[in-house]
């Protein structure tokens, strides 16, 4: 078990939830992946560790872990969502259009923009989700193009 997996399991326990075999399998699949996993991919990965795990259990576990902000949805290119383990704090994703690898980055200077949107619409903005897409350095190198600074 790696440190990232242990941290998520500890956070789950800290929120008062049991660490079941099914939850452990889902968390291990997510922490072991370098890219976001769709529910079907997550199901296939989790079944390798727990063959009896059902798709309904995957959906329930994803819903719980998302609600606890232990994982975050990532929009994938096929108009589907994948899920990735969340880093603490306010972060966003950068997703490679070729290999679908996702990296989190923190910080965004949207404060003035969000205030303007709130004034113009009358909404009280309670959060936002920013996702950028591009081509990672590894895929650029494989294509023979130079990585962009």
N, C-alpha and C positions, 0 to 999 in steps of 0.2 A: 504494500500500500504506500502510495506517495504522500507527501505532505499536503498537497492540494486536496486530494481525496479526504484525508483525515480532517482537514479544516472544514470542509463541507459537512462531513458527518458530525463533527463537534457542534457546528452551528445548528444542524437539524435537532440534535439533542438539546441544545440550549433553548430552542423554541418549544421544548416540551414534547417532541415527537420521538417515537421509537425508531430505531434503525433496523428495519426488517431486511430480510435477504433481498427482496425485490427492490427496495430503495437503495440498498448498497450496490446492487447490480446496475441500476440506472446511473447512480453517481459515479461508479467506476467507469462505465462506458463514456460518460461525458468528460471526466477528467483525463481519460486516456486518449481523447481525440484532439487533433490539432485544428479541426474544423467543426462548425456546428453540425449537429446530427438532427435529421428529421425524425419524426415520431417513428416511422417505419424502420429507419436505420437504427434508431435507439432500441427499438424492440428486438431487432436482429442481434445487435451487440449484447444486449442484456440477456437474451436467451442462451448465449454461449456460457454465461456464468450461472444462469438459473433457467434451465430448460422449461420449467413449468410456468414462467411468467407470461401473463396474458396482455393483450393490447390495451384492455381497459385499465389494467394496473399501471401500464406505462402512462396513459393519459392522466390518470389520477395523480401519479407521482410527479409528472411534469407540472400539472396544475398547482400542486402543493409547493414544489420547489420554486416555481415562478412567483407564487404568492409571497413566499418568504424571502424573495429577492436573492436566492441562492443560485439560480440560473436565470438567463435572460433570453428572450426570443431574438433571433437574427433572421432578417428577411433574406431568403435565398433567391437565386436568379430564376427559379422555376415557379415563382409566385407562391412558394410554400415557406413555412417557417422551420428553421432549425433551432436548436437550443445549445447554448454554451454556458459553462460555469461563469458566474458573475464575480468580478473582482469587487472588493469593498468600495463603497463610495459611488459617486456619480461618474459613470463612464459611457463611452460610445464605442461603436464597432467600425472597423475598416475591413471590407470583405474583398478578397481577390475574385475577379470575374471568371478566372480560368480554373483555379484549383479549389476555390471556395474556402480557403483558409481564412479565418477571422482573427483579428487582433483587437484587443481593447485599447482605447486611449482615453485619458482623462483630460478634463479641461475643455471648456468651450466658452467663448465670450459672446453669449447670446443674450445677456441681461438686458441691454437697451432695446434690442429687437423684440424680446418677449414683452417688455413693458409697453412698447408701442402697439403690439398686437392686442394686448389686454385693454389698452385705452380705446383702440379703434373698434373692438368687438364687444366690450363689456364683460368679457370672460375673466374669471380669476384662474390664471394658468397654474396648474398644480404639478406639472412635469412636462418633460419632452423626451423624445427618442430620436437620436441622430445616428444615421448610418451612412457611411461613405463607401463607395466602391471604386476599385481600381485594379491594377495588375501588380502583384507582389514582385519583389526583386528576383525571386527564384524563377517565376514564370517568365519574366522579362529575359533573364539569362538563358533559359531554355529556348526562347524564341529568337535569341541572338540580338535582342534590342538592349540598349543600355538602360540601367535603372535610372529613374528620374529622381532628382534630389528632393 
